[in-house]
Amino acid sequence: MEIGFRADFIIENKVIIELKSVEALSSIHYKQLLTYLKITGLRLGLLINFNEKLIKN
């Protein structure tokens, strides 16, 4: 993205994957992913926090 935003991964121009390693996800993390989706026109994004025992949490 040329306007200064940097998504962690964009897979096959279909999915944005945003990776975090924080105590708890906050609303700013969700807003960041939504902004990336709006800018790119993509419809699917995953927000993954690696500071959890299980990724599904």
C-alpha positions as YAML, in Angstrom:
chain: A
units: angstrom
residues:
- id: 1
  name: MET
  ca: [0.00, 0.00, 0.00]
- id: 2
  name: GLU
  ca: [1.59, 3.20, -1.11]
- id: 3
  name: ILE
  ca: [0.02, 5.54, 1.46]
- id: 4
  name: GLY
  ca: [2.08, 4.42, 4.43]
- id: 5
  name: PHE
  ca: [0.01, 1.57, 5.83]
- id: 6
  name: ARG
  ca: [1.76, -1.78, 6.09]
- id: 7
  name: ALA
  ca: [-0.28, -4.94, 6.43]
- id: 8
  name: ASP
  ca: [1.76, -7.85, 7.75]
- id: 9
  name: PHE
  ca: [0.65, -10.24, 4.99]
- id: 10
  name: ILE
  ca: [-1.68, -10.09, 2.02]
- id: 11
  name: ILE
  ca: [-2.28, -13.59, 0.71]
- id: 12
  name: GLU
  ca: [-3.19, -14.06, -2.98]
- id: 13
  name: ASN
  ca: [-4.84, -10.61, -2.98]
- id: 14
  name: LYS
  ca: [-7.70, -12.16, -0.98]
- id: 15
  name: VAL
  ca: [-6.85, -12.19, 2.74]
- id: 16
  name: ILE
  ca: [-5.07, -9.72, 5.00]
- id: 17
  name: ILE
  ca: [-3.31, -11.28, 7.97]
- id: 18
  name: GLU
  ca: [-2.38, -8.90, 10.78]
- id: 19
  name: LEU
  ca: [-0.13, -10.36, 13.48]
- id: 20
  name: LYS
  ca: [0.17, -9.08, 17.04]
- id: 21
  name: SER
  ca: [1.88, -10.19, 20.21]
- id: 22
  name: VAL
  ca: [0.17, -8.16, 22.91]
- id: 23
  name: GLU
  ca: [-1.37, -8.81, 26.33]
- id: 24
  name: ALA
  ca: [-4.84, -8.20, 24.95]
- id: 25
  name: LEU
  ca: [-6.21, -7.00, 21.65]
- id: 26
  name: SER
  ca: [-7.75, -3.54, 21.84]
- id: 27
  name: SER
  ca: [-10.21, -1.72, 19.63]
- id: 28
  name: ILE
  ca: [-7.35, 0.02, 17.80]
- id: 29
  name: HIS
  ca: [-6.12, -3.34, 16.50]
- id: 30
  name: TYR
  ca: [-9.55, -4.15, 15.05]
- id: 31
  name: LYS
  ca: [-9.82, -0.65, 13.56]
- id: 32
  name: GLN
  ca: [-6.39, -1.04, 11.98]
- id: 33
  name: LEU
  ca: [-7.44, -4.24, 10.22]
- id: 34
  name: LEU
  ca: [-10.72, -2.67, 9.11]
- id: 35
  name: THR
  ca: [-8.80, 0.29, 7.67]
- id: 36
  name: TYR
  ca: [-6.54, -2.06, 5.71]
- id: 37
  name: LEU
  ca: [-9.60, -3.88, 4.36]
- id: 38
  name: LYS
  ca: [-11.24, -0.61, 3.27]
- id: 39
  name: ILE
  ca: [-8.06, 0.69, 1.62]
- id: 40
  name: THR
  ca: [-7.41, -2.51, -0.32]
- id: 41
  name: GLY
  ca: [-11.04, -3.36, -1.10]
- id: 42
  name: LEU
  ca: [-10.51, -6.85, 0.32]
- id: 43
  name: ARG
  ca: [-13.28, -8.47, 2.34]
- id: 44
  name: LEU
  ca: [-11.45, -10.97, 4.55]
- id: 45
  name: GLY
  ca: [-8.92, -10.32, 7.29]
- id: 46
  name: LEU
  ca: [-7.45, -12.28, 10.19]
- id: 47
  name: LEU
  ca: [-6.20, -10.63, 13.35]
- id: 48
  name: ILE
  ca: [-3.97, -13.08, 15.22]
- id: 49
  name: ASN
  ca: [-2.50, -12.49, 18.68]
- id: 50
  name: PHE
  ca: [0.51, -14.72, 19.37]
- id: 51
  name: ASN
  ca: [0.54, -13.82, 23.06]
- id: 52
  name: GLU
  ca: [-2.05, -16.53, 23.76]
- id: 53
  name: LYS
  ca: [-1.58, -20.16, 24.75]
- id: 54
  name: LEU
  ca: [-3.93, -21.23, 21.96]
- id: 55
  name: ILE
  ca: [-4.14, -19.35, 18.65]
- id: 56
  name: LYS
  ca: [-7.92, -19.96, 18.50]
- id: 57
  name: ASN
  ca: [-8.31, -17.71, 21.56]
...
